[in-house]
């Protein structure tokens, strides 16, 4: 299992670095747009569209597998704090399985939508032309699919470790 997890580390790390790059590019793009608008009265055409269709999507969704790897999801232990460790381990496995189901459906649906939008050649109209949006539709199923793969391996590893005890 550890070998599979290590194999998935490289794409998870790549996606988190791409998300960080997208966040940095978003800040730079918006800063230049604001400066150009304020100082030159000449905003950059399509800034809002590029930010919302590409940068925000990448920054929000690409780190999912990395978050799953580092167990960085939000968790509240209000009711489970005093439960026996074995109960908490099985509850953690259950939560991962439910997450796999939810993200699996999310990945399936966003993948189907991405295929439809690629076929349609989806674009958004911006001042001075059109911005192709369909490439950004692929980010959601990519991020969700990698997260599902990572969680599947983690669940198998967790079950094996818990059963051994």
N, C-alpha and C positions, 0 to 999 in steps of 0.2 A: 504493500500500500504506500509506503513512504516513497518508493521509486516513482509511482504514478503521481503522487503529490509533487515531487521534485520536477517531474516532466511538465506539470501544469504551471509550475512557478514562473517559467520564462514568459509564456503568453500573458499571465496575470500581471507580471511586472511590466511588460511592454505596454499593456493597456493602461496601467496606472500612470506610467510616464507620459503616454499620449494624452491622458486626461489632464495631467499637470501642464503639459505644453499647451493644450487647448485653453485652459484657464489663464495661462500667461498671455497667450495670443489674444484672448478676449479682452483682457485688461489693456494691453497695448493698443489694440484696434479701437476700443472705445475712447481711450485717452487721446489718441491721434484725431479721432473724429470730433471730439469735444473741442480740442485745441484748434482744429481747422475751422470748425463752426464759429468759435468765439473770436479767433484772431483774424481769420481770412474771409469769414462769412461764406465758406465753401465746405459744407459737410461732405463726408465720404458717402457716396451712394450705396445703399444696401447694407449699411452697418447693422441696423436692427435685425434684418433678415439673416445675415450671416451669423450674428451672435446667437439668435434664437434657434436657428436650424442646425448649426454645426457646433459652435463652441460650448453652448450650454448643454446640449445633448451629450457631447463627448465628456465634459467635466462631470456630469451627473451620473452617467451610466457605465462608462468604461471601467471605473474602479471596482465594480461589483465583485469580480472574482478575487481581487486582492483583499477586499473587505471580508469575504468568506474565508479566505486563507488565514487571515490574522484574527479571525473570530471577533471582528470589530463591529458587529451588529449591536444595535441598542438592545439591552436586556434589563428587565426589572425583576429583582429577586425579592420583592415584598412578601410573597406568599411561600416562596421556596427556600428562603434563607435558612430555615431551621430543619428542612427536610434532610433525610439521610443522603449521603453522597451518591448511592446507587440510584435513588429516585431522581436526583438531579441529572445524572448521566443519561438515564433513559428519557427524561423530559427534554434534554438537549437534543437527543437523537430524534425524538418526535418533532420538535420544532424544525430541525433540519429537513426532515422528510416533508413536512408541510410547506416549507420554503421551496423545496425542489418542485413540489406540485404546482405551487403558485407561479414560480418563475418559469417553470416548464410551459405552462399555459401562456404566460406572457411572451415567452420566446417564440412559441408556435404562432401566436396571433400577430406579433410584430414582424415575424419572418414572412408570413403570408402577405401582410400589408406591404412589406418592402418589395416583394416580388411583383405585386400589382403596380406599385409606384415606379419600379424600374421599367416595367413593360410600357407604362403610360408616359415615361420620360418626364416625371413631375418637375415642374418649375414654379418659381414664384416671380411675379412681376416686381421689378425694382426700378427706380428712376434710371432711365437709360438702357433698359434691356430686361433680360430674364436671368434668374439665378437657378441653376439646376439644384434641386433639393433631394432628388432620389438617392444620391450616394449616402446622405446622412441617415436614411432609413435603415441602412444595413448595420449601423452601430448598435441598435437595440438588440436584435437577435444575436449578434456577435457577443455582446457583453452578457446577456442572459444565458446563452448557451454555454459559455465558459464557466459561469457561476454554477450552473446545474452540474456540469461535469465535475467541478471541484467539490461540490457538496456531496455528490454521489460517492466519490472516493472517500471523503471524510466520514460519511455515514457508515460505509463498509468498515473503515478503520476503527471507528468508534464502537461499532457493534462487536467486532472481533476483540477489542481491548476490554470492553465491559463484560463480555461473556467469559473471558479468561479469568476474571476475578472471582 
